[in-house]
C-alpha cells in the first residue's frame, strides 16, 4: 500500500513547485517588495494556508530548494563509502550546487536577492543553518578525527565555498581554490588523521 503515499508525496511536491514558480515569476515581474503572500497564493491558485504549509515565510519562497542544499551536504558525509575521504565528497557536492545556481537565467534571481535586505539576511541565516547541519553530520561520524570545534569550522568553510564561488568569475576554479585552503585547515585540525584526498586528485 505504498502507492497512495507516493501519489500524495508527488502531489505535495507538485504543489510546492507550483507555488515557488508563481512566487518567482511575480517577484521578478513586479519586484520582491511589491508582492505579498496573498498575491502569490492567488497566482498559484492555492489558499494562503496551503502556501504556509509548504513555506514558512515569504523569504523562503525565493530559496525553495533550501532543504535540498542541506540534505545534499549531509548525505555527502553520511552516505559516502566506508573508505571514502570526506573532503572530495563535499567538494563534489559544492561543485554541483554552484553549477546549478550559476546556470543561465539565475542572474536576475541573485540580483533580486542582492537588492533586498530581507533576502540577504535570510540567506545568511540559511547558510548558518546549513553549516550547523553539516557540522552535526561530521561530528556524528566516528571515522572523522575532528573535535567538535574543528568540525564546525570545516563545515563553515565548506558552506562559504559555495557563496564565494557563486560570485566568482570562474566558479569551478573558485571551488577548487577554496577547497585547497580547506584541505590545509584539515591538516592543521588533524595532522595525524587519515588522508582526505585533494581537489586535484578528485578532479582526475
C-alpha positions in Angstrom: 0.0 0.0 0.0 2.8 2.4 -0.8 1.3 3.8 -4.0 -1.2 6.2 -2.3 1.6 7.6 -0.1 3.7 8.0 -3.2 0.9 9.8 -5.0 0.4 12.1 -2.0 4.1 13.0 -1.9 4.1 13.7 -5.6 1.1 15.9 -5.3 2.7 17.8 -2.4 5.9 18.2 -4.4 4.0 19.5 -7.4 2.0 22.0 -5.3 5.2 23.2 -3.7 6.8 23.7 -7.1 3.8 25.5 -8.5 3.8 27.9 -5.5 7.5 28.5 -5.9 7.3 29.1 -9.6 4.4 31.5 -9.2 6.3 33.4 -6.5 9.4 33.7 -8.5 7.6 34.9 -11.6 5.8 37.6 -9.6 8.9 38.7 -7.7 10.9 39.1 -11.0 8.0 40.7 -12.8 6.9 43.2 -10.1 9.8 43.3 -7.6 10.1 41.3 -4.4 8.9 44.1 -2.1 5.9 44.8 -4.2 4.4 41.3 -4.0 2.5 40.0 -1.0 1.8 36.4 0.2 -1.8 36.7 -0.9 -0.6 37.7 -4.4 1.5 34.5 -4.6 -1.3 32.3 -3.4 -3.7 33.8 -5.9 -1.3 33.4 -8.8 -0.7 29.7 -7.7 -4.4 29.2 -7.2 -4.0 27.9 -3.7 -5.2 29.1 -0.3 -2.8 31.1 1.9 -2.9 28.3 4.5 -1.7 25.9 1.8 1.1 28.2 0.9 2.3 28.4 4.5 2.1 24.6 4.8 4.9 24.5 2.3 6.8 27.7 3.0 7.3 29.2 6.4 7.9 32.8 5.2 7.9 35.0 2.1 11.7 34.8 2.0 11.6 31.0 1.9 9.7 31.2 -1.4 12.9 32.5 -3.1 15.0 29.8 -1.6 12.7 26.9 -2.4 15.5 24.4 -2.7 16.9 25.3 0.7 16.2 21.8 2.2 17.9 20.1 -0.8 21.1 22.1 -0.2 21.2 20.9 3.5 20.3 17.3 2.6 22.9 17.0 -0.2 25.7 18.2 2.0 24.8 16.0 5.0 24.3 13.0 2.7 27.8 13.6 1.3 29.0 12.8 4.8 26.7 10.0 5.9 26.3 8.1 2.6 29.8 8.1 1.3 31.6 4.7 1.1 33.3 3.4 4.3 36.8 4.1 2.9 35.9 7.3 1.0 37.6 10.5 2.2 35.3 13.4 3.3 36.6 16.5 1.5 36.4 15.2 -2.1 32.8 14.2 -1.4 31.9 17.6 -0.1 33.8 19.3 -2.9 31.8 17.3 -5.5 28.6 18.5 -3.9 29.6 22.1 -3.8 30.6 21.9 -7.5 27.2 20.6 -8.3 25.4 23.2 -6.2 27.4 26.1 -7.6 26.8 24.8 -11.2 23.0 24.8 -10.5 22.9 28.3 -9.1 25.1 29.9 -11.8 23.3 28.3 -14.7 21.8 30.5 -17.4 18.9 32.5 -16.1 20.0 32.6 -12.5 21.4 36.1 -12.7 18.2 38.0 -12.2 17.3 36.0 -9.1 20.7 36.7 -7.4 20.3 40.4 -8.4 17.0 40.4 -6.7 18.5 38.8 -3.6 21.3 41.3 -3.5 18.9 44.2 -3.7 16.7 43.1 -0.7 17.9 43.4 2.8 15.3 40.8 4.0 16.6 38.3 1.4 20.2 38.9 2.2 19.5 38.4 5.9 17.5 35.2 5.2 20.3 33.8 3.0 22.9 34.5 5.8 20.7 32.7 8.4 20.2 29.8 5.8 24.0 29.4 5.4 24.4 29.2 9.1 21.7 26.5 9.4 23.4 24.5 6.6 26.8 24.8 8.3 25.3 23.6 11.6 23.6 20.7 10.0 26.8 19.7 8.2 28.8 20.1 11.4 26.4 17.8 13.2 26.8 15.2 10.5 30.6 15.5 10.7 30.6 15.3 14.5 28.4 12.1 14.4 30.8 10.3 12.0 33.2 8.1 14.1 35.6 7.8 11.1 36.5 11.5 11.3 39.3 12.5 13.7 38.0 16.0 14.4 37.0 17.8 17.5 33.5 19.5 17.5 35.1 22.9 17.1 37.2 21.7 14.2 34.2 20.1 12.6 32.1 23.2 12.9 34.9 25.3 11.4 35.3 22.9 8.4 31.6 23.0 7.9 31.5 26.8 7.8 34.4 26.8 5.3 32.6 24.4 3.0 29.3 26.3 3.0 31.3 29.6 2.5 33.0 27.9 -0.5 29.6 27.8 -2.2 28.9 31.5 -1.5 32.4 32.7 -2.6 32.4 30.5 -5.8 28.9 31.6 -6.8 30.1 35.2 -7.2 33.4 34.4 -8.8 34.3 34.9 -12.5 35.2 31.3 -12.8 33.1 29.4 -10.3 34.6 25.9 -10.7 38.1 27.2 -10.3 37.0 29.2 -7.2 35.6 26.0 -5.6 38.9 24.2 -6.1 40.9 27.2 -4.8 38.8 27.4 -1.6 39.0 23.6 -1.1 42.8 23.8 -1.3 42.6 26.1 1.7 40.1 23.8 3.4 42.5 20.9 2.9 45.2 23.0 4.6 42.8 23.7 7.5 42.1 19.9 7.8 45.8 19.2 8.1 46.0 21.6 11.0 43.0 20.2 12.6 44.1 16.6 12.4 47.7 16.3 11.3 47.8 12.6 12.2 44.4 11.8 10.8 43.6 9.8 7.7 44.3 11.2 4.2 41.3 13.0 2.9 42.3 13.4 -0.7 42.9 16.6 -2.6 40.9 18.7 -5.0 43.3 17.8 -7.8 43.1 14.1 -7.1 39.3 14.2 -7.1 39.2 16.1 -10.4 41.3 13.4 -12.2 
